[in-house]
Amino acid sequence: MTKLFRILQITDLHLFAQPNETLVGVNTYKTAAAVFAKAASYLKTHPVDLALITGDLSQDFSAESYAIALKFCESLGCPFSICMGNHDASEFFYKFCGKNPQHILKEFIFGDWLVLLLNTHWVGHVSGKLESAELEFLNNELTKHQDKSALIFLHHQILPTTNLWLNKIGVINAAEFLEVISQYKNIKAVISGHVHQENFVRQNGVDFITTCSTSWQFAPNSETFHLDAIMPGFRWFELSDAGLYTTGIIRVEQNPVFLADLNSMGY
């Protein structure tokens, strides 16, 4: 019987040094705690091979927020790896997350699957960027493992969403990324966070997926900043042979405590 591999994606925690801090009406410590508890419960019946935390661990760039994030990750009791988002600070990210090299790995092999974690962090910018070294890493890994089906995870989205304002802060050199992956036929999906919402687009045989955050959610189909009343959650993947995978979102139960201020116009 072919082994089934499982992966979790958890993204956009936006934690503060003080657990009682809120932003757009959301206590991000409480929402993250609820999502990680939900994930831990899921793991009791669906043990995973890897959890990927795709950026924006911190909102205030504090050392304390990274310590809290790391405790949440460790509470899962499974291997995990983390990449940076635009709200992350390199100094504290590497001090806490990089203390154990296993927590910042970028390449994983699971049977006939290749899983890559890319860095789109662009210092001083909300938008993301894939530096030349990152694109070279991507190309080299895809060249080495053309016999394996590939999933690529990163923080910033590659393709436009239904939100005009979010489309201005994606990966600025997405065309270079798309040029690299166009050379390979084994890429199954590209998965990101950043947009705080669930999206799915298939382009040239590749699925482009975005995932809800553990904090607040952005309303789809909006030209300007708008929040959604939908609850936070995480994404799961099940990888089987022949390059087939399934995925879905699990959200925490509806709770008015986790509801964002829908009248907020930004932060």
For each residue, the residues with C-beta under 8 A, 3 or more apart:
1:
2: 111 240 241
3: 111
4: 238 239 240
5: 49 110 111 113 238 239 240
6: 46 47 48 49 236 237 238 239
7: 48 49 50 51 52 115 151 236 237 239
8: 39 42 43 48 50 51 52 76 78 234 235 236 237
9: 51 52 53 54 153 191 193 211 234 235 236 237
10: 13 35 36 39 51 52 53 54 214 234 235
11: 53 54 55 56 85 155 193 194 211 212 213 214 234
12: 54 55 56 85 193 194 196 213 214 215
13: 10 28 32 53 56 57 58 69 72 213 214 215
14: 23 28 56 58 59 87 213 214 215 216
15: 28 29 32 57 58 59 65 68 69
16: 19 21 23 28 29 58 59 60 62 64 65
17: 21 60 62 63 64 65
18: 21 64
19: 16 27 29 30 68
20: 27 29
21: 16 17 18 27 28 29 59 60
22: 25 26 27 28
23: 14 16 26 28 59 215 216 267
24: 216 227 260 261 264 267
25: 22 216 259 260 261 264
26: 22 23 31 215 216 258 259 260 261
27: 19 20 21 22 30 31 257
28: 13 14 15 16 21 22 23 31 32 59 214 215
29: 15 16 19 20 21 32 33 68
30: 19 27 33 34 257 258
31: 26 27 28 34 35 214 215 216 232 252 258
32: 13 15 28 29 35 36 69 72 214 215
33: 29 30 36 37 72
34: 30 31 37 38 232 252 255 258
35: 10 31 32 38 39 214 232 233 234 252
36: 10 32 33 39 40 72 73 75 76 214
37: 33 34 40 41
38: 34 35 41 42 233 234 250 251 252
39: 8 10 35 36 42 43 51 76 234 250
40: 36 37 43 44 75 76 77
41: 37 38 44
42: 8 38 39 45 46 236 250
43: 8 39 40 46 47 48 76 77 78
44: 40 41
45: 42
46: 6 42 43 236
47: 6 43 78
48: 6 7 8 43 51 78 236
49: 5 6 7 78 79 110
50: 7 8 78 79 80 81 108 110 115
51: 7 8 9 10 39 48 73 76 78 79 80 81
52: 7 8 9 10 80 81 82 83 115 117 153
53: 9 10 11 13 57 69 73 80 81 82 83
54: 9 10 11 12 83 85 117 153 154 155 191 192 193 211
55: 11 12 82 83 84 85 86 87 88 120 121 155 193 194
56: 11 12 13 14 59 85 86 87 88 155 193 194 213
57: 13 15 53 65 66 69 82 85 87 88 93 97
58: 13 14 15 16 61 62 65 66 69 87 88 89 92
59: 14 15 16 21 23 28 56 65 87
60: 16 17 21 65
61: 58 65 87 88 89 92
62: 16 17 58 65 66 92
63: 17 66 67 92 95 96
64: 16 17 18 67 68
65: 15 16 17 57 58 59 60 61 62 68 69 92
66: 57 58 62 63 69 70 92 93 95 96 97
67: 63 64 70 71 96
68: 15 19 29 64 65 71 72
69: 13 15 32 53 57 58 65 66 72 73 96 97
70: 66 67 73 74 96 97 103
71: 67 68 74 75
72: 13 32 33 36 68 69 75 76
73: 36 51 53 69 70 76 80 82 103
74: 70 71 77
75: 36 40 71 72
76: 8 36 39 40 43 51 72 73 80
77: 40 43 74
78: 8 43 47 48 49 50 51
79: 49 50 51 102
80: 50 51 52 53 73 76 103
81: 50 51 52 53 102 103 104 105 106 108 117
82: 52 53 55 57 73 93 97 103 104
83: 52 53 54 55 104 106 117 118 119 120 121 153 154 155
84: 55 88 90 93 119 120 121 155
85: 11 12 54 55 56 57 88 120 121 155 156 193 194
86: 55 56 121 122 125 126 127 128 155 156 169 194
87: 14 55 56 57 58 59 61
88: 55 56 57 58 61 84 85 93 121
89: 58 61 92 93
90: 84 93 94 121 123
91: 94 95
92: 58 61 62 63 65 66 89 95 96
93: 57 66 82 84 88 89 90 96 97 98
94: 90 91 97 98 104
95: 63 66 91 92 98 99
96: 63 66 67 69 70 92 93 99
97: 57 66 69 70 82 93 94 100 103 104
98: 93 94 95 101 103 104
99: 95 96 103
100: 97 103
101: 98 104 105
102: 79 81 105
103: 70 73 80 81 82 97 98 99 100
104: 81 82 83 94 97 98 101
105: 81 101 102 108 117
106: 81 83 116 117 118 119 137
107: 114 115 116 117 141
108: 50 81 105 114 115 116 117
109: 113 114 115 145 148
110: 5 49 50 113 115 239
111: 2 3 5 239 241
112: 147 148 149 241 243
113: 5 109 110 148 149 150 151 239
114: 107 108 109 141 142 145 148 149 150 151 186
115: 7 50 52 107 108 109 110 150 151 153
116: 106 107 108 138 141 150 151 152 153
117: 52 54 81 83 105 106 107 108 153 154
118: 83 106 130 134 137 138 152 153 154
119: 83 84 106 130 131 134 154 155
120: 55 83 84 85 128 129 130 134 154 155 156 171
121: 55 83 84 85 86 88 90 128 155
122: 86 125 127 128 129 172
123: 90
124:
125: 86 122 128 129
126: 86 169
127: 86 122 156 168 169 170 171 172
128: 86 120 121 122 125 154 155 156 169 170 171 172 194
129: 120 122 125 171 172 173
130: 118 119 120 134 135 138 154 171 173 176 177
131: 119 134 135
132: 135 136
133: 136 137
134: 118 119 120 130 131 137 138
135: 130 131 132 138 139 176 177 180
136: 132 133 139 140
137: 106 118 133 134 140 141
138: 116 118 130 134 135 141 142 152 177 180 181
139: 135 136 142 143 180 183
140: 136 137 143 144
141: 107 114 116 137 138 144 145
142: 114 138 139 145 146 150 180 181 183 184 186 187
143: 139 140 146
144: 140 141
145: 109 114 141 142 148 150 186
146: 142 143 184 186
147: 112 186
148: 109 112 113 114 145 186
149: 112 113 114 186 187 188 239 243 245
150: 113 114 115 116 142 145 184 186 187 188
151: 7 113 114 115 116 187 188 189 190 191 237 239 245
152: 116 118 138 181 187 189 190 191
153: 9 52 54 83 115 116 117 118 190 191 192
154: 54 83 117 118 119 120 128 130 158 171 190 191 192
155: 11 54 55 56 83 84 85 86 119 120 121 128 192 193 194
156: 85 86 120 127 128 169 170 171 192 194
157: 160 161 166 170 171 192 194 195 199 208 210
158: 154 170 171 174 177 178 190 192 208
159: 170 174 201 203 208
160: 157 167 170
161: 157 166 167 195 197 199 210 220
162: 199 220 221 222
163: 166 167 195 197 218 219 220 221 222 223
164: 167 168 222 223 224
165: 168 169 222 223 224 225
166: 157 161 163 169 170 194 195 218
167: 160 161 163 164 170
168: 127 164 165
169: 86 126 127 128 156 165 166 194
170: 127 128 156 157 158 159 160 166 167 174 194
171: 120 127 128 129 130 154 156 157 158 174 177
172: 122 127 128 129
173: 129 130 176 177
174: 158 159 170 171 177 178
175: 178 179
176: 130 135 173 179 180
177: 130 135 138 158 171 173 174 180 181
178: 158 174 175 181 182
179: 175 176 182 183
180: 135 138 139 142 176 177 183
181: 138 142 152 177 178 184 187 190 206
182: 178 179 204
183: 139 142 179 180
184: 142 146 150 181 187
185: 205
186: 114 142 145 146 147 148 149 150 243
187: 142 149 150 151 152 181 184 190 206
188: 149 150 151 206 207 243 245
189: 151 152 206 207 208 209 245 247
190: 151 152 153 154 158 181 187 206 207 208 209
191: 9 54 151 152 153 154 209 210 211 235
192: 54 153 154 155 156 157 158 195 209 210 211
193: 9 11 12 54 55 56 85 155 196 210 211 213
194: 11 12 55 56 85 86 128 155 156 157 166 169 170 210
195: 157 161 163 166 192 199 210 218
196: 12 193 212 213 215 216 217 218
197: 161 163 210 212 217 218 219 220 228
198: 210 211 212 249
199: 157 161 162 195 208 209 210 220
200: 207 208 209
201: 159 207 208
202: 205 206 207 208
203: 159 206 208
204: 182
205: 185 202
206: 181 187 188 189 190 202 203
207: 188 189 190 200 201 202
208: 157 158 159 189 190 199 200 201 202 203
209: 189 190 191 192 199 200 235 247
210: 157 161 191 192 193 194 195 197 198 199
211: 9 11 54 191 192 193 198 234 235 249
212: 11 196 197 198 217 230 232 233 234 235 249 251
213: 11 12 13 14 56 193 196 216 217 232
214: 10 11 12 13 14 28 31 32 35 36 232 233 234
215: 12 13 14 23 26 28 31 32 196 232
216: 14 23 24 25 26 31 196 213 227 228 232 260
217: 196 197 212 213 227 228 229 230 231 232 260
218: 163 166 195 196 197 222 225 226 227 228
219: 163 197 222 226 227 228
220: 161 162 163 197 199 228
221: 162 163
222: 162 163 164 165 218 219 225 226
223: 163 164 165
224: 164 165 265
225: 165 218 222 264 265 266
226: 218 219 222 262
227: 24 216 217 218 219 260 261 262 264
228: 197 216 217 218 219 220 260 262
229: 217 259 260 262
230: 212 217 251
231: 217 251 252 253 254 255 258
232: 31 34 35 212 213 214 215 216 217 251 252 258
233: 35 38 212 214 249 250 251 252
234: 8 9 10 11 35 38 39 211 212 214 249 250
235: 8 9 10 191 209 211 212 247 248 249 250
236: 6 7 8 9 42 46 48 247 248 250
237: 6 7 8 9 151 245 246 247
238: 4 5 6 245 246 247
239: 4 5 6 7 110 111 113 149 151 244 245
240: 2 4 5 244 245
241: 2 111 112 244
242:
243: 112 149 186 188
244: 239 240 241
245: 149 151 188 189 237 238 239 240
246: 237 238
247: 189 209 235 236 237 238
248: 235 236
249: 198 211 212 233 234 235
250: 38 39 42 233 234 235 236
251: 38 212 230 231 232 233
252: 31 34 35 38 231 232 233 255 258
253: 231
254: 231
255: 34 231 252 258 259
256: 259
257: 27 30
258: 26 30 31 34 231 232 252 255
259: 25 26 229 255 256 262
260: 24 25 26 216 217 227 228 229 264
261: 24 25 26 227 264
262: 226 227 228 229 259
263:
264: 24 25 225 227 260 261 267
265: 224 225
266: 225
267: 23 24 264
